[in-house]
Amino acid sequence: MELRDIEIFLTLAEELHFGRTAERLHLTSPRVSQSIKAQERAIGTALFTRTSRVVRLTRAGEQLRDGLRPVYENLNEVLAEAKRAAREEHAALRVGVIASNAHDMRPFFDTFTTRHQSWRLDVRHNPFVDAFGPLRRGEIDVLISWLPVEEPDLTVGPVVFTEDRVLAVAADHTLTQRDSVSLEVLGDFSVATGPDQPGYWQDAFHPFATPRGRRVERDGQVTNMDELSTLISQGRSVNLLGEHAARFHARPDLTYVPVSDAPRLQWAMIWAAGRDTEPIRALARVVKDLGTRAI
């Protein structure tokens, strides 16, 4: 008995109606009848009694139904598990990184690919504008984002790395004469902002007020790091950034000054709630095994 014939028999045993069975299985009624007749010939007895109005299981049909149902359900579970294993064997993990320092995360990525050589790892830049959009649209599986992230539909995973804060200023800015600055200096200048960013990110990069409550002015809106660098280089704005920017966005018209009293910036794995696949869990295990990197 073929698997499809078993499915037809068990469905007819539930529906006790050839038309509904055919509709449920997307078959024609003659196809259902042919399958049942073939099964009855192979077994040597009727499995159903049929009239123009009623379809009933015979005693032999009831015994076959009771014996086949657990076998069929178990077989379906085995096939589903095999399909899941096949998908995972050839899985891909798409990682979006807001920061520019994917190189600093190579130990995590290299360990992941060493442990799971049949899985493809695709690391790509993720813009800070609409930062969570690619996750929600299914364009990436994991986002490496600065914290905090307070979105009810997103899961915050392990912290990948932490870093100090710097203040990006024009190369000829008066602040370049200092070894370090305090967050309080933001009250003397302007900062640029990015559109479509959650309000709880304000303190991270463009706060409204200094620690002493002085207002921080805004001048300009940017959508990427190149626009921000150009604005800063013209002396219009200063901006808080992670320390990695000093290494990966070095420019002759910019200077990065350490910030003495800013908390370290944390970057963590973020993924869509309820969509934690085995590759995502595997990368999270790598981060936990290697430990958070202090950049």
Stockholm file with secondary structure:
# STOCKHOLM 1.0

chainA/1-295         MELRDIEIFLTLAEELHFGRTAERLHLTSPRVSQSIKAQERAIGTALFTRTSRVVRLTRAGEQLRDGLRPVYENLNEVLAEAKRAAREEHAALRVGVIASNAHDMRPFFDTFTTRHQSWRLDVRHNPFVDAFGPLRRGEIDVLISWLPVEEPDLTVGPVVFTEDRVLAVAADHTLTQRDSVSLEVLGDFSVATGPDQPGYWQDAFHPFATPRGRRVERDGQVTNMDELSTLISQGRSVNLLGEHAARFHARPDLTYVPVSDAPRLQWAMIWAAGRDTEPIRALARVVKDLGTRAI
#=GR chainA/1-295 SS CCHHHHHHHHHHHHHCCHHHHHHHHTCCHHHHHHHHHHHHHHHTSCSEEECSSCEEECHHHHHHHHHHHHHHHHHHHHHHHHHHHHHHHTCEEEEEESSSCGGGGHHHHHHHHHHCTTSEEEEEECCSTTTTHHHHTTSCSEEEEESCCCCTTEEEEEEEEEECEEEEEETTCGGGGSSCBCGGGGGGSEEEECTTCCGGGHHHHSCSBCTTCCBCEEEEECSSHHHHHHHHHTTSCCEEEETHHHHHSCCTTEEEEEBSSSCCEEEEEEEETTCCCHHHHHHHHHHHHHCCEEC
#=GC SS_cons         CCHHHHHHHHHHHHHCCHHHHHHHHTCCHHHHHHHHHHHHHHHTSCSEEECSSCEEECHHHHHHHHHHHHHHHHHHHHHHHHHHHHHHHTCEEEEEESSSCGGGGHHHHHHHHHHCTTSEEEEEECCSTTTTHHHHTTSCSEEEEESCCCCTTEEEEEEEEEECEEEEEETTCGGGGSSCBCGGGGGGSEEEECTTCCGGGHHHHSCSBCTTCCBCEEEEECSSHHHHHHHHHTTSCCEEEETHHHHHSCCTTEEEEEBSSSCCEEEEEEEETTCCCHHHHHHHHHHHHHCCEEC
//
